[in-house]
Amino acid sequence: MKKKLFVFIVTSLFINLFAVQINIAVESIEDQIELLNSQIENFEKQNPDIDVEVYLIPSYPGSTYKFYGTFVVTNAKEPTILSLDMEWINEFSPFLVSLNQETEYFDVNNLIPQTVEMVTINGDIKAIPYYVETGVLYYRKDLLEKYGYEVPKTWDELITIAKDISQKEGIEGFVWPGARYEELTTFFLEIFYSHGGKIFEGDNFVLEQAENKDKALESLKLLNNIISEEISPKGVTTYREEECRNIFQNGDAVFMRNLSYAWHLLNSEGSNINGKVGIAPIPKTDLISQQLFVLEGKALAINPNASDEEREAAKKFIKYLTSKESQIQRLIQLNFLPTNLEVFNDPTISEVDPNLLNFRSSLENLVLKPKAPIYTEISFPIQNNVYDVLTGRISVERALNNMIAEIEFLLR
C-alpha cells in the first residue's frame, strides 16, 4: 500500500512539474472568476498535463482595452488566451493566432452566425465566440399589471407608460447607461437601428446620407426628450450598468435598459423586486418590422507569442470553455448568453429558472456594431457627441454634424 501511494505521489509530482503552463486573461469580477476557477479545476482533472492560471486584468471601462493595447505594443508572451470584446477582434486581428484550420477543436457551424461573423476577418477565424450579452428592457411586471398596461413594443409606448406610472408611484420612469463610455454608444445604436438607420453599408460609411442623417437626428431627439420630459433623471448621464441596476433593484424605476447579466441579481434573495421583473426586447419604431438586439459579448483568442505546446493547450482549454456544458454553467450562474442556441434545449435550464428561456429571443435577431478595424476610435465620436447632447452642451444638429465629420476624418 505504501509503495502504491509513493508511486502515485511521484507520478503526480512528475505531471505537475512537466505540465504545460498557460493562462487566460480575465477581468477582475468576483463571480466570474469564481466560476472560471471551478471550470479550470475540472479541466485540469481531465487534462493533468495542462496547468491553467487566471491572469487578472482591469475591469473598469476603457482599462481593459488599454491593457490589450499595451500587450500589442510590448509583444508580450502573456497572457496565453485573450478574452476580447467581439467588436475588438477586427482591430487586434493582426496580433492573434489564426484558427481557420482547427476543425479538430472548433466547430463554428453550430454557433450563432452573427458571432462567427464578428470573429472572422477577411475569411480568417481569429477568435472563438465565448458568450453573448445583449441589451434588454427590464420592466416591473407588478406595476404594469397594476395600471393595466401591456409590455411596450415601441418607444412611444414606453414613454407613455413610464411617464404615467412613475408619476403615480413617485419613482423614475426609465434608467439606462448614459455615462460617457462604450455602453452609451451601444444604447444609441439600439435606438438608431430601431429607426432603421445605418452607419456603414458593407465597408462604405453611409451616415452622411440624407435618410440616415434624418434617422440619427430622430434618435438623438428621442434620447434628449427622455431626459427633458423627466422620463429619466438628469443624473442618468452618470449611470453605468451597475448604477442602473441598483436603482431598479431597489424598486425605484419602472423600466431599465441593461445587459442580460442583471437578471439573476434582480431576482436574488434580498432583492426588493425579486419575482416582480420581466424582460422584453428593446423598443422599436414603426420604421422597422422586428425588434432588434445589438450583439455584445466576448471571444477567446490565442497569443501568437505562445509556444506550439502552449497553443495546443490553449486550444484544448478554449474548446472546454465553449462546450455546451460550460455554456450551460455560465447561463445559469452568470446569465451570460450562449453562442450555441442548442444550449437552451438542455432541461437543466428550465429546471433551475424557466425564465432564462426568455433570453433565447434576444439571440435570434442580432445586429452588429460597425465591423471596422478602428471600431474603438469610431465609438468615441458617437458616445462623446451623444453625451454632449444629453448634458445640454450642444444641439442635436451640431452633434450629428460633429459625429459625421469626426468619423470621416478617422476613415481617411
C-alpha positions in Angstrom: 0.0 0.0 0.0 2.8 2.4 0.9 4.5 1.6 -2.4 1.4 2.4 -4.4 1.0 5.7 -2.5 4.6 6.5 -3.2 4.2 5.8 -6.9 1.0 8.0 -7.0 2.8 10.9 -5.3 5.8 10.7 -7.6 3.6 10.4 -10.7 1.6 13.5 -9.6 4.7 15.5 -9.0 6.1 14.5 -12.3 3.0 15.5 -14.2 2.8 18.9 -12.3 6.5 19.5 -12.9 6.2 19.0 -16.7 2.7 20.3 -17.3 2.3 22.9 -19.9 1.7 26.3 -18.2 -0.9 28.6 -19.8 -3.0 31.5 -18.5 -6.2 33.3 -19.5 -6.9 37.0 -19.2 -10.0 37.7 -17.2 -11.4 40.9 -15.9 -11.3 41.1 -12.1 -15.0 40.5 -11.4 -15.6 38.2 -8.4 -18.5 35.9 -9.5 -16.9 35.4 -13.0 -13.6 34.4 -11.5 -15.3 32.1 -9.1 -17.0 30.2 -11.9 -13.9 30.2 -14.1 -11.7 28.8 -11.3 -14.2 26.0 -10.8 -14.1 25.2 -14.6 -10.3 25.3 -14.6 -10.2 22.8 -11.7 -12.5 20.4 -13.7 -10.5 20.9 -16.9 -7.2 20.2 -15.1 -8.6 16.9 -13.8 -9.4 15.9 -17.3 -6.1 17.2 -18.6 -3.4 16.7 -15.9 -0.7 17.7 -18.4 -2.0 21.3 -18.6 -1.9 23.9 -15.8 -4.1 26.9 -16.3 -3.8 30.1 -14.3 -6.1 33.2 -14.2 -4.4 36.3 -15.4 -6.3 39.2 -13.8 -6.7 42.4 -15.9 -8.6 45.6 -15.0 -12.3 45.6 -15.4 -13.1 49.4 -15.4 -14.5 50.6 -18.7 -11.6 51.6 -21.0 -8.9 50.0 -18.9 -9.3 46.5 -20.4 -8.8 47.9 -23.9 -5.7 49.8 -22.8 -4.3 46.6 -21.3 -4.6 44.9 -24.7 -3.1 47.9 -26.4 -0.1 47.6 -24.2 0.0 43.9 -24.9 0.3 44.6 -28.6 3.0 47.3 -28.2 5.2 45.2 -25.9 4.8 42.0 -27.9 4.2 40.2 -24.6 4.2 36.4 -24.2 1.4 36.5 -21.6 -1.5 36.1 -21.4 -1.8 32.9 -23.5 -5.5 33.3 -24.0 -7.1 36.7 -24.6 -10.7 37.5 -23.7 -11.7 40.2 -26.1 -14.9 42.2 -26.7 -16.2 40.9 -30.0 -16.0 44.3 -31.6 -12.3 44.4 -30.9 -11.4 41.3 -32.9 -11.1 43.2 -36.2 -8.7 45.7 -34.6 -6.5 43.2 -32.9 -6.7 40.5 -35.7 -3.1 41.0 -36.9 -1.9 40.1 -33.4 -4.0 36.9 -33.0 -3.4 33.3 -34.0 -5.4 32.1 -37.0 -7.9 29.3 -36.0 -9.2 28.6 -39.5 -7.7 25.1 -39.7 -8.6 24.0 -36.2 -11.6 21.9 -37.1 -10.4 19.2 -34.6 -11.1 21.7 -31.8 -13.7 24.1 -33.0 -17.0 23.6 -35.0 -18.3 27.1 -35.6 -21.1 25.8 -37.8 -23.3 25.3 -34.7 -22.7 28.8 -33.4 -24.9 31.9 -33.9 -23.9 33.2 -37.3 -23.5 36.8 -36.2 -21.0 35.8 -33.5 -18.9 33.9 -36.1 -19.2 36.9 -38.5 -17.7 39.2 -35.8 -14.6 37.0 -35.3 -14.0 36.2 -39.0 -11.7 38.8 -40.6 -11.1 38.6 -44.3 -12.2 34.9 -44.2 -9.9 34.1 -41.3 -11.3 33.0 -37.9 -9.3 34.9 -35.3 -11.2 34.0 -32.1 -13.8 31.7 -30.9 -17.1 33.3 -29.6 -17.2 32.8 -25.8 -20.5 34.3 -24.7 -23.1 36.8 -25.7 -24.6 39.8 -23.9 -27.4 41.9 -25.3 -29.2 44.9 -24.1 -32.8 44.1 -23.0 -35.7 46.0 -21.5 -36.3 45.1 -17.9 -39.7 46.1 -16.6 -41.8 45.9 -13.4 -44.4 43.2 -14.1 -46.3 44.1 -11.0 -46.6 47.8 -11.8 -47.6 47.2 -15.5 -50.3 44.8 -14.3 -51.5 47.2 -11.5 -52.1 50.0 -14.0 -53.4 47.8 -16.9 -50.5 48.2 -19.4 -49.1 45.7 -21.9 -45.3 45.5 -22.3 -44.3 48.4 -24.6 -43.1 47.4 -28.1 -42.3 51.0 -29.3 -40.5 53.9 -27.8 -43.7 56.0 -27.8 -45.5 53.3 -25.8 -42.6 53.1 -23.3 -42.6 56.9 -22.8 -46.3 57.0 -22.2 -46.3 54.1 -19.7 -43.1 55.3 -17.9 -44.5 58.8 -17.5 -47.8 57.7 -16.1 -46.6 55.0 -13.7 -43.6 57.0 -12.5 -45.8 59.9 -11.6 -48.3 57.8 -9.7 -45.7 55.7 -7.9 -43.2 58.5 -7.2 -40.3 56.6 -8.9 -38.2 57.1 -12.0 -39.7 56.1 -15.3 -36.6 54.7 -17.2 -33.0 54.2 -16.3 -30.2 53.4 -18.8 -26.4 53.7 -19.1 -26.0 57.4 -20.0 -22.4 57.9 -18.9 -19.7 58.7 -21.5 -18.5 55.1 -22.3 -19.0 52.2 -24.7 -22.4 51.3 -23.4 -23.8 54.7 -24.4 -22.6 54.0 -27.9 -24.4 50.7 -27.8 -27.6 52.2 -26.5 -27.5 54.9 -29.2 -27.0 52.2 -31.8 -30.0 50.3 -30.4 -32.2 53.4 -30.8 -30.7 54.3 -34.2 -31.1 50.8 -35.6 -34.7 50.8 -34.3 -35.3 53.8 -36.6 -33.9 51.7 -39.5 -30.6 53.7 -39.6 -27.2 52.6 -40.9 -23.7 53.9 -40.2 -22.0 51.5 -42.6 -23.2 49.6 -45.6 -20.6 47.0 -46.2 -17.3 48.9 -46.0 -18.9 52.2 -47.0 -19.7 54.9 -44.5 -23.3 56.0 -45.1 -24.3 58.0 -42.0 -23.9 61.2 -44.0 -26.6 60.1 -46.4 -29.8 62.1 -46.0 -32.0 59.2 -45.0 -29.6 58.0 -42.3 -28.9 61.6 -41.1 -32.7 62.1 -40.5 -32.9 58.9 -38.6 -29.9 59.8 -36.5 -31.4 63.2 -35.7 -34.6 61.5 -34.6 -32.7 59.1 -32.4 -30.8 61.9 -30.7 -34.0 63.9 -30.2 -35.6 60.8 -28.7 -32.8 60.4 -26.2 -32.8 64.1 -25.4 -36.6 64.2 -24.9 -36.5 61.2 -22.5 -34.4 63.4 -20.1 -36.1 66.7 -20.8 -39.6 65.2 -20.3 -38.3 63.7 -17.0 -38.9 60.1 -18.1 -35.3 59.6 -17.0 -33.5 61.6 -14.3 -30.8 64.1 -15.3 -28.4 62.0 -13.3 -28.7 59.3 -15.9 -25.7 60.8 -17.6 -23.6 59.5 -14.8 -25.0 56.0 -14.8 -23.3 52.8 -15.9 -24.8 49.3 -15.8 -24.4 48.9 -12.0 -25.9 52.3 -11.1 -28.9 51.4 -13.3 -29.3 48.0 -11.7 -29.0 49.3 -8.1 -31.8 51.9 -8.7 -34.0 49.4 -10.5 -33.3 46.6 -8.0 -34.2 49.0 -5.1 -37.7 49.4 -6.7 -37.0 53.0 -7.8 -37.7 52.7 -11.5 -40.4 51.3 -13.9 -38.1 50.4 -16.7 -34.4 49.7 -17.2 -32.2 49.1 -20.1 -29.4 46.8 -19.1 -27.4 43.7 -20.2 -28.5 40.2 -19.6 -26.2 39.6 -16.6 -28.6 41.6 -14.4 -31.3 39.1 -14.4 -30.0 36.7 -11.7 -29.1 39.7 -9.5 -32.5 41.3 -9.8 -34.1 38.1 -8.7 -31.6 37.2 -6.0 -32.5 36.7 -2.3 -32.8 40.1 -0.7 -33.7 42.0 -3.9 -36.6 44.4 -3.4 -38.1 43.3 -6.8 -37.4 39.5 -6.7 -40.2 37.9 -8.8 -41.6 41.2 -10.0 -39.4 41.6 -13.1 -40.0 40.9 -16.7 -37.8 41.2 -19.8 -38.6 42.3 -23.3 -36.7 43.4 -26.4 -35.5 47.0 -26.7 -38.5 49.0 -28.2 -38.6 49.9 -31.9 -40.3 52.4 -34.1 -42.8 51.8 -36.9 -39.9 52.2 -39.4 -38.8 48.6 -38.8 -40.8 45.3 -38.6 -38.9 43.5 -35.9 -37.3 44.4 -32.6 -33.5 44.2 -32.8 -30.7 43.3 -30.4 -27.2 44.7 -30.7 -24.6 42.0 -30.3 -22.2 42.3 -27.4 -20.0 39.7 -25.8 -16.6 38.1 -25.6 -14.4 35.9 -27.8 -11.3 33.9 -26.9 -8.1 34.3 -28.9 -4.6 32.9 -28.7 -1.4 34.9 -28.2 0.9 34.5 -31.3 3.9 34.6 -29.0 2.9 31.4 -27.3 4.9 28.3 -28.0 3.5 25.4 -30.0 2.8 23.4 -26.8 1.1 26.4 -25.2 -1.0 27.0 -28.3 -2.2 23.4 -28.3 -3.0 23.6 -24.6 -4.9 26.9 -25.2 -7.0 25.3 -27.9 -8.0 22.5 -25.7 -9.0 24.9 -22.9 -10.9 27.2 -25.3 -12.7 24.1 -26.6 -13.7 23.2 -23.0 -14.8 26.7 -22.1 -17.0 26.9 -25.2 -18.5 23.5 -24.8 -22.3 23.2 -24.2 -21.6 22.1 -20.6 -19.6 25.2 -19.8 -22.1 27.5 -21.6 -24.9 26.0 -19.5 -23.0 26.8 -16.4 -22.4 30.4 -17.5 -26.0 30.9 -18.4 -27.3 29.5 -15.1 -24.8 31.1 -12.8 -23.9 34.4 -14.5 -26.7 34.8 -17.1 -24.1 35.1 -19.9 -25.9 34.0 -23.0 -24.7 31.1 -25.0 -23.2 31.2 -28.5 -25.0 28.0 -29.4 -28.8 28.1 -29.3 -29.0 24.4 -28.6 -27.9 25.1 -25.1 -31.5 26.3 -24.4 -32.8 22.8 -25.1 -31.0 21.4 -22.0 -33.6 20.5 -19.4 -31.3 21.8 -16.6 -32.0 25.4 -17.6 -35.8 25.2 -17.3 -35.4 23.3 -14.0 -33.2 26.0 -12.5 -35.1 29.0 -13.9 -37.6 28.7 -16.7 -37.4 32.5 -17.2 -33.9 32.0 -18.7 -35.5 30.6 -21.8 -37.0 34.0 -22.5 -33.5 35.2 -23.3 -33.4 33.0 -26.4 -35.3 35.5 -28.4 -32.6 38.1 -27.8 -30.2 35.9 -29.8 -32.5 35.3 -32.8 -32.5 38.8 -34.3 -29.0 40.2 -33.6 -27.4 43.1 -35.4 -23.8 44.0 -35.4 -21.9 47.1 -34.3 -19.8 48.6 -37.1 -17.3 45.9 -38.0 -14.3 48.1 -38.6 -10.6 47.8 -37.8 -10.8 51.2 -36.0 -14.1 50.5 -34.2 -12.9 51.8 -30.9 -11.9 55.1 -32.5 -15.3 55.3 -34.2 -17.1 54.7 -31.0 -15.6 57.8 -29.3 -17.2 60.4 -31.7 -20.5 58.6 -31.2 -20.5 58.5 -27.4 -18.9 61.9 -27.0 -21.5 63.7 -29.1 -24.4 61.8 -27.8 -23.2 62.7 -24.3 -22.9 66.4 -25.2 -26.5 66.4 -26.3 -27.7 64.7 -23.2 -25.9 67.2 -20.9 -27.1 70.2 -22.9 -23.8 71.3 -24.3 -24.7 71.2 -27.9 -27.8 70.8 -30.1 -28.7 67.6 -31.8 -27.9 69.1 -35.2 -24.4 70.1 -34.2 -23.8 66.8 -32.5 -24.7 64.9 -35.6 -22.6 67.1 -37.9 -19.6 66.7 -35.5 -20.1 62.9 -35.3 -20.1 62.6 -39.1 -17.1 64.9 -39.6 -15.1 63.1 -36.9 -15.8 59.6 -38.2 -15.0 60.7 -41.8 -11.7 62.1 -40.5 -10.8 58.8 -38.9 -11.7 56.9 -42.1 -9.3 58.9 -44.3 
